[in-house]
Amino acid sequence: MASEEGEFTYKSDGSPKVCGLYFIAPPEKLVEIEFTTFNIDCKTGLAVVVDGWEMNQQYFPSPEDHDKLIEDRLHNLCGQLTTKTFVSSQNVALIQHLIGMPGDGFMVRVRFMENLRPCNVVSMFKRGLYTVKNYGLKRNCSVSIIYPERIQLLSVDVGVTGHFRQQEGEFGIRSKCHNFIGADDFVEIAGGNGFELGFLNVRGRYCGMEANVGSLGVAVACQHSLVRLVSSGNYFNSVTFLYSNLTADEIGREDPNKCTK
């Protein structure tokens, strides 16, 4: 996994195996991949640039939460190229490759570009503080942490602050959102041993407005922890949360069935 800008080279030794070069930038950045040299025999090899990450035939961001269809996120390459450039939709990207001809390979130059409205994010750290927003847009945004984590919501404004007027009153935070004023907008905490939404179990779903949530924490003792903000586009939604890794004892106390689906 590469978390810095620079040039990366791969030259095949002829081994018939699939390899991957995973790139991760800071949350507010996009990944630009420029192939400066490329030579892969189409009869014996292939490279695929993935807009996002893939693990075990599952993708992040999940297909349901990405602006592009999955087939538009996969770019197959072979033959000889002079230069070709791809820019990711979030802070992660991937080059998968199977190169059977010894000596074939590629060189890429990777840069991190500013993302003014970050949405889907993979965290490279086990602990941190993050705010996810929809910027008033109709979209779903997820923060993926590939560790067992304790997620603590600190500030929630979901389904309350509208485009045309500020809602009045003290709403507080709710765990039952189906009869709330902004019922189509919510934040959920999920976890599992898979990458996509269909392989994750929702641990909590919340909406409303509260500046100091305080004690609302959810333990996710799975390989993958996720905070997902679902937005209808009718509200300016924002969620700030703290995440920290669980201890071995905390993981041992959790029901492993909660990580499978």
N, C-alpha and C positions, 0 to 999 in steps of 0.2 A: 504493500500500500504506500502510495506517495502522497505526502501532505505539503510538499513544497513545489514551487515553480522550478522549471529547468528543462534540460534535454534528457531524454531517455531513449536507449537503444536496445533492441532485441535482435539477436541473430540465432537462428535455429541450429541445433546440433543434429537434427534429423529425427529427434524423438517424437513419436506419434501421440502426443498428449495435448490436451486443452489447457492453456494457461490464461491467466488474467492479470492485467495491470490496473489496479484500483486507484483512482484519484479522489482526494477529498480536500476541499478548500475550506476556509473559514465560512461560517454560516451566511454572511452577507455577500458572498462571492459566487460567481459562476466559473466553470472550468472550460477554458479554450484549449482544444487539442489541434495542433497543426502538424501534419505529416510532412516532414522535410525530405525524407527518402522512404521509398516503399517498393518492395519487390517480393511478391509471394506468388508462386506458381499456382494458377487456378486449379490445376489437376490434383495437387497434393496439399493445398492449404487454403486458409481463409482467415480473415480478421473481421471482427464485428465491433463497431463502436456503439456502446450502449448509453443512451441518455438516462442516466441513473445507475443503479447497481443491480446486479443479478446474483442470487445465490440459490442453488438447488432448484433452478427453474422458477424462482419467484423473484419479483422485481420490487425495488423501491425507487421512486414512489409507486404505490399500488396503482394498477391500471385505472381504478375507479377515481383516483384523485389527481390524475395527470391531465394536462391540457391536450396532450397528443395521444393518438392511438398507439398501442404497443408496437404495431408494425412500422409506425413512423419514428419510433425511438431506437430502432435497430438498423444500423447501416453496415451492409456487407461489402467487404473490399477484397479484391485480389488483382493480380496482374502487376503492372508497373505504373506508378503514379509519380508525377513531378511534385506537386504540393496539393494538399487538401486540408480544409479546416472545418472543425465542428465545435459548436458551443453548446454546453449543457443547459438545461432548464433549471437546475438547482446546484448545490455545492458539491455534487458527486458525479462522476462519470467513470466509465470502464472500457478498456480494450480487451476483448477476449480473442484468443488466436490459437489456431492449430496450424503449424507450419512443418510440413513433412520433408521438405527439401533442405538438406544441409546448406548453410550459408545464406538462405533466404531470411528476410526480416524487414525491420523498419526502424526509423528514427522519428521521434516526435518532440516538438517543442510545446511545453505546457505553460500557460499563463492563467492567472486568476483575475477575472473581470468583475467590476462592481455590479451588484444586483440591488437596485434601488427599492424593490419590493419583494424581499425574500419570502418564500412560502414553505416549500418542503425542504427539510434540512436533515442531514445526518450529523450527529455530534461525534467528534473524535475523542471526547473526554468522558471519564466516568462520573464527573461531578461538575456542576455549573449552574448558572442562572440564565434564563432565556425568556424573551417575550415573543410570542407568535401573534401576528396580526393578519387581518384580511384586507385592510386598507379600503373597506367599504365595498369590496368586490365579491361576486358570487364565485366562491372557490373553496376547496377544502385543503387545509395545510397541516402537515404532519411533521413532528420532530421525532426522529428515530434515534434511539440510544441502544447500541448493541451490547448491552450489559444488563444484569439484574439491578434494578434501581428502586429507590424510594422517591416517588414524585410528590412534591408538596406544592399545591397551588397557593400563590401569594396574593395575586390580584386578578379578579375576573370581571370583565365587562362584555357579556355575550347575550345578544338578543335584546338589548336595551337602548343603546345610543343610536338613534336613527339618522338618516341623511338630512331630513328637513327640520327636525326639532329635537331638542334634548328632552328625553323622558324625565318626568318629575317623580319624586317619591323615593322611599327607601325600599329597594327590592331585596337585597340580600342574595345569597347564593342558594340555588335549588338543585336537588338531585332528581326531581321529577319535572321534566320539561315539556311533556306533551300538552299540558293545558296552560303553558306560559305564554305571555304576549308575543314572544319571538320563538315560537315552538320549533321552527325549522333551523334554529341556530343553537349550537351547543359545543362544548368541549368534552372529549372523552379520553380516559386513560385506559390503555389496553396493553396486553402483553401476551407473549407466546414464544414458541421455538421456531416459528416461521417468519417470513418477511412480509407477506401480503396480508391484507385485512381479513381475508377468509380463513387465515390460520392463527388469528389472534382472538383472545377473549377480552371483552370489555369489562374493566374492573369498576368503573364509575363514569357517570355522565352528568354534566353540570351546566347550568345556565344562570343568568341573572347578573347582578352587579354587587361587588363587594371589594373594597380597597385593601382590607387587611383580613384575608381569609384565615391566616394563622395556623390552626391545628389540623387542617384538612390534608392528610397525607395518605398515599396509597403505595403499598409495597408490591412490586412486580418481580418475583423471583424466577424470571425466565431469561432466556438468551436474548430476547428482544423486548424493549420497553418503548411505548409509543404514546405521545400526546398529540391528539388530533382535533383540530378546530374545524367544525363544519359551519359554513356560512351561506345564507340565502342571497346575500347582496343587499339586503334591506337595512343592515346595521353595520356600524364600525365596531367590529369585534376585536378584543385584545385579551390575552391571557399571559400572565407572568408566573413562572414556576421555577422552583428549585429542584435539582435532581442530584442524588448522591448514591453511591454504590452500597449495596447491602453487604453485611458481614456474612461469613460462612454459616454462623448459627442462625441468622435470620433466613437465609436461603433454605437451610435444613428444616426449619419449622413450617415452611410453606407447603401446601398441597401440590404435588407435581402434576396432578390432573388439570390444574388451572392453566398449565402451559401447553396443553394439547387441545385440539378441536377436531 
